[in-house]
Amino acid sequence: MASHQFHPDLLRRQVRVAVIGAGGTGSQLMNNLARLHLALLALGHPGGLHVTLWDDDVVSAANVGRQSFYPVDIGAAKASTIVNRLNLGFQLNWSSRVRRIDAGSDLDRADIIIGCVDNRKARLAILKAADRNRVLYWLDCGNRLGDGQVVLGEVCPLRAKQRKELRLPHAADLYPELIDPSLDAEDDVPSCSLADALEKQALFINTLVAMFACNVLTELFRHGQITYHGVFVNLKSGRTSPLQVSEDVWKRFGYAVPAAKKRAPRAKKKPQGQPAEA
């Protein structure tokens, strides 16, 4: 079975993570990342994680109950609220950016960027910022009413080339429509209540997506490699399906795996008078 080898330097130093979006999935994911950080330190990782959370939104009443916020948080900035709480509870020094990411954003030397956004325009901005900042991995988290997916991929092809491996395709490689802003719905208005929000997303779909996203990272850190780089989940059917590290699987998505460049063999000299082969 094929596998993807983790970038070895991420096992030898502190890993910088940028999380984009502090909503349903992002707020749940931050709690999981704090647990992963503590687990890494306990297992001997030299620096664990340093996480920066990006979001320009404030907590509303509709967020309480489905996202990791309390009634007392209403009106406060989502990113700083979550980060301050985790820093206080776990004695961390993580950071927050109370603003929206764009293609020119400085990601502060992030190694991994985790997207927890709900529109294609934001995903496109994440990919452009990741490419500009030479981020190693993009972990995309997405969901609909009762199903979702996480996909981990490499952004910088040069790093994969240096390691003489195929670049692990990211979400936009497999789903090009995910970064086409023209497909975003024009009438996607904020929910006014928790009941209204639950008409758009199942109560625990974000929790499930956040769990599987962090589990992919956990597998990489614990074992240095993964045989799957994504998961598809469906709460309605109760099914989960892994996205295998496999060229055959990627091709079924329509992703053209770059052919390895091989030096053409030298043509053998033919004795005089013997015709060359057609």
C-alpha positions as CSV (number, residue, x, y, z in Angstrom):
1,M,0.0,0.0,0.0
2,A,1.3,3.4,-0.9
3,S,2.1,6.0,1.8
4,H,3.1,9.6,2.2
5,Q,6.2,10.4,4.2
6,F,6.0,13.3,6.6
7,H,8.4,16.1,6.1
8,P,11.2,15.0,8.6
9,D,12.1,18.5,9.8
10,L,8.5,18.8,11.3
11,L,9.4,16.0,13.7
12,R,12.5,17.9,14.9
13,R,11.2,21.4,15.8
14,Q,8.1,23.3,16.7
15,V,5.5,23.3,14.0
16,R,3.7,26.5,13.1
17,V,0.0,26.1,12.2
18,A,-2.4,28.7,10.8
19,V,-6.1,27.9,11.3
20,I,-8.4,29.9,9.1
21,G,-11.9,30.2,10.4
22,A,-13.2,30.0,14.0
23,G,-16.8,28.9,13.3
24,G,-18.4,25.5,13.6
25,T,-15.4,23.4,12.6
26,G,-12.5,25.9,13.4
27,S,-13.7,26.4,17.0
28,Q,-13.9,22.7,17.6
29,L,-10.6,22.0,15.9
30,M,-8.7,24.4,18.1
31,N,-9.6,22.4,21.2
32,N,-8.3,19.3,19.4
33,L,-5.1,21.0,18.4
34,A,-4.4,21.9,22.0
35,R,-4.8,18.2,23.0
36,L,-2.6,17.2,20.1
37,H,0.1,19.7,21.2
38,L,0.1,18.3,24.8
39,A,0.3,14.7,23.4
40,L,3.2,15.6,21.2
41,L,5.2,17.1,24.1
42,A,4.4,14.0,26.2
43,L,5.7,11.8,23.5
44,G,9.0,13.7,23.2
45,H,8.3,16.1,20.3
46,P,10.8,19.0,20.8
47,G,8.3,21.9,20.4
48,G,4.8,20.7,19.7
49,L,2.6,23.2,17.9
50,H,2.3,27.0,17.8
51,V,-1.1,27.9,16.4
52,T,-2.4,31.2,15.0
53,L,-6.2,31.4,14.5
54,W,-7.6,33.8,11.9
55,D,-11.2,35.1,11.9
56,D,-12.7,38.6,11.5
57,D,-16.2,37.6,12.9
58,V,-17.7,38.1,16.3
59,V,-19.8,35.6,18.4
60,S,-23.5,35.7,17.9
61,A,-26.4,34.1,19.8
62,A,-26.8,31.6,16.9
63,N,-23.2,30.4,17.5
64,V,-23.8,29.3,21.0
65,G,-24.6,25.5,21.2
66,R,-23.2,24.6,17.8
67,Q,-19.8,26.2,18.1
68,S,-17.3,26.3,21.0
69,F,-18.7,29.5,22.5
70,Y,-20.7,30.4,25.6
71,P,-23.5,33.0,26.1
72,V,-20.9,35.2,27.9
73,D,-18.9,35.3,24.6
74,I,-21.6,37.0,22.5
75,G,-20.3,40.1,20.9
76,A,-16.6,39.2,21.4
77,A,-14.2,38.4,18.6
78,K,-14.2,34.7,17.8
79,A,-10.4,34.3,17.2
80,S,-9.2,36.1,20.3
81,T,-11.8,34.5,22.5
82,I,-10.8,31.0,21.7
83,V,-7.1,31.6,21.8
84,N,-7.2,33.5,25.1
85,R,-9.2,30.7,26.7
86,L,-6.8,28.0,25.5
87,N,-3.7,30.1,26.4
88,L,-5.1,30.5,29.9
89,G,-6.2,27.0,30.4
90,F,-3.2,25.2,29.0
91,Q,-0.5,27.8,29.6
92,L,0.2,28.3,25.9
93,N,1.3,31.4,23.9
94,W,-0.8,30.8,20.8
95,S,-1.8,33.8,18.6
96,S,-5.0,35.2,17.0
97,R,-5.6,37.5,14.0
98,V,-8.9,39.3,14.1
99,R,-9.0,39.8,10.4
100,R,-9.8,38.0,7.2
101,I,-7.1,36.2,5.2
102,D,-6.3,37.3,1.7
103,A,-3.9,36.2,-1.0
104,G,-1.2,38.6,0.3
105,S,-1.5,37.7,4.0
106,D,1.7,37.0,6.0
107,L,1.2,33.6,7.6
108,D,4.2,34.0,9.9
109,R,6.2,31.1,8.6
110,A,3.4,28.6,8.9
111,D,4.2,25.0,8.0
112,I,0.6,23.8,7.9
113,I,-2.5,25.8,7.1
114,I,-5.9,24.4,8.1
115,G,-8.9,25.8,6.3
116,C,-12.3,25.8,8.1
117,V,-14.2,28.1,5.8
118,D,-17.6,27.8,4.1
119,N,-17.1,29.5,0.7
120,R,-14.9,29.1,-2.4
121,K,-13.6,32.7,-2.3
122,A,-12.0,32.1,1.1
123,R,-10.6,28.7,-0.1
124,L,-9.0,30.4,-3.1
125,A,-7.4,33.1,-0.8
126,I,-6.1,30.3,1.5
127,L,-4.4,28.5,-1.4
128,K,-2.9,31.7,-2.8
129,A,-1.6,32.7,0.6
130,A,-0.2,29.2,1.3
131,D,1.6,29.3,-2.1
132,R,3.0,32.7,-1.5
133,N,4.2,31.8,2.0
134,R,5.6,28.5,0.9
135,V,3.4,26.5,3.3
136,L,4.1,22.8,3.3
137,Y,0.6,21.4,3.9
138,W,-2.9,22.6,3.4
139,L,-5.6,20.7,5.4
140,D,-9.0,21.6,4.0
141,C,-12.1,20.9,6.1
142,G,-15.6,21.2,4.5
143,N,-19.1,20.1,5.2
144,R,-22.7,20.4,4.1
145,L,-25.9,19.6,6.1
146,G,-24.9,16.1,7.2
147,D,-21.7,15.1,5.4
148,G,-18.2,16.5,5.1
149,Q,-14.6,15.8,4.2
150,V,-11.1,16.6,5.1
151,V,-8.3,16.6,2.6
152,L,-4.6,17.0,3.4
153,G,-2.3,18.0,0.5
154,E,1.1,19.6,-0.2
155,V,1.2,23.1,-1.6
156,C,4.8,23.6,-2.6
157,P,5.9,21.3,-5.4
158,L,9.6,22.1,-4.9
159,R,9.6,20.5,-1.5
160,A,8.2,17.3,-2.9
161,K,10.7,17.4,-5.8
162,Q,13.6,17.7,-3.3
163,R,12.4,14.6,-1.5
164,K,12.0,12.8,-4.9
165,E,8.3,12.1,-4.2
166,L,5.1,12.9,-5.9
167,R,3.4,16.0,-4.4
168,L,0.4,14.9,-2.3
169,P,-2.6,16.5,-4.1
170,H,-4.6,19.0,-2.1
171,A,-8.3,19.7,-2.1
172,A,-8.3,22.0,-5.1
173,D,-6.4,19.5,-7.1
174,L,-9.1,16.9,-6.6
175,Y,-12.0,19.3,-6.5
176,P,-11.2,22.3,-8.7
177,E,-14.7,23.7,-8.2
178,L,-13.8,24.4,-4.5
179,I,-11.8,27.4,-5.5
180,D,-14.2,28.9,-8.1
181,P,-15.8,31.9,-6.4
182,S,-18.4,32.1,-9.2
183,L,-20.1,29.0,-7.7
184,D,-20.6,30.6,-4.3
185,A,-24.3,31.1,-3.4
186,E,-25.3,34.8,-3.4
187,D,-28.0,34.4,-0.8
188,D,-26.0,32.7,2.0
189,V,-27.1,35.0,4.9
190,P,-26.0,34.4,8.5
191,S,-28.3,32.4,10.7
192,C,-30.4,34.3,13.2
193,S,-30.8,31.5,15.8
194,L,-29.5,28.1,16.7
195,A,-32.6,26.5,15.3
196,D,-32.1,28.3,12.0
197,A,-28.4,27.2,11.9
198,L,-29.4,23.6,12.4
199,E,-31.5,23.7,9.3
200,K,-28.2,24.3,7.4
201,Q,-25.9,22.0,9.3
202,A,-26.3,18.9,11.5
203,L,-25.5,19.5,15.1
204,F,-22.4,17.3,15.3
205,I,-21.0,17.4,11.7
206,N,-18.5,20.1,12.6
207,T,-17.3,18.1,15.6
208,L,-16.8,15.0,13.4
209,V,-14.9,16.8,10.7
210,A,-12.7,18.5,13.2
211,M,-11.9,15.2,14.8
212,F,-10.9,13.5,11.6
213,A,-8.8,16.5,10.5
214,C,-6.8,16.3,13.7
215,N,-6.5,12.5,13.5
216,V,-4.8,12.8,10.1
217,L,-2.2,15.1,11.7
218,T,-1.9,12.8,14.7
219,E,-1.1,9.8,12.4
220,L,1.6,11.8,10.6
221,F,3.3,12.9,13.8
222,R,3.0,9.5,15.6
223,H,4.1,7.3,12.7
224,G,5.9,9.7,10.3
225,Q,3.7,8.6,7.4
226,I,0.1,8.0,6.3
227,T,-1.6,5.7,3.9
228,Y,-4.6,8.0,3.6
229,H,-4.7,11.8,3.4
230,G,-8.4,12.5,3.8
231,V,-11.7,11.2,5.0
232,F,-15.3,11.5,3.8
233,V,-17.9,11.3,6.5
234,N,-21.7,11.0,6.4
235,L,-23.8,11.4,9.6
236,K,-27.0,10.3,7.9
237,S,-25.7,6.9,6.7
238,G,-23.1,6.5,9.5
239,R,-20.4,5.8,7.0
240,T,-16.8,7.0,6.7
241,S,-14.5,6.5,3.7
242,P,-10.7,7.2,3.6
243,L,-9.0,9.0,0.8
244,Q,-6.1,6.6,0.1
245,V,-2.6,7.8,-1.0
246,S,-3.0,6.2,-4.4
247,E,-2.3,7.4,-8.0
248,D,-5.3,5.3,-9.1
249,V,-7.6,6.9,-6.6
250,W,-6.4,10.4,-7.6
251,K,-7.0,9.7,-11.3
252,R,-10.6,8.8,-10.5
253,F,-11.0,12.4,-9.3
254,G,-9.7,13.6,-12.7
255,Y,-6.3,14.7,-11.2
256,A,-3.5,14.1,-13.7
257,V,-0.6,12.8,-11.7
258,P,2.6,14.4,-13.1
259,A,4.7,11.9,-15.0
260,A,8.2,11.3,-13.6
261,K,10.9,12.7,-15.9
262,K,13.2,10.0,-17.0
263,R,16.3,10.3,-19.0
264,A,15.8,8.7,-22.4
265,P,18.1,5.8,-23.0
266,R,20.9,6.3,-25.6
267,A,20.3,4.7,-28.9
268,K,22.6,1.8,-29.7
269,K,24.9,2.3,-32.6
270,K,24.1,0.0,-35.5
271,P,26.7,-1.8,-37.5
272,Q,27.2,-0.3,-41.0
273,G,24.8,-1.7,-43.5
274,Q,22.2,-2.8,-40.9
275,P,18.9,-0.8,-41.1
276,A,17.6,1.0,-38.0
277,E,14.5,-0.4,-36.3
278,A,11.3,1.4,-37.1
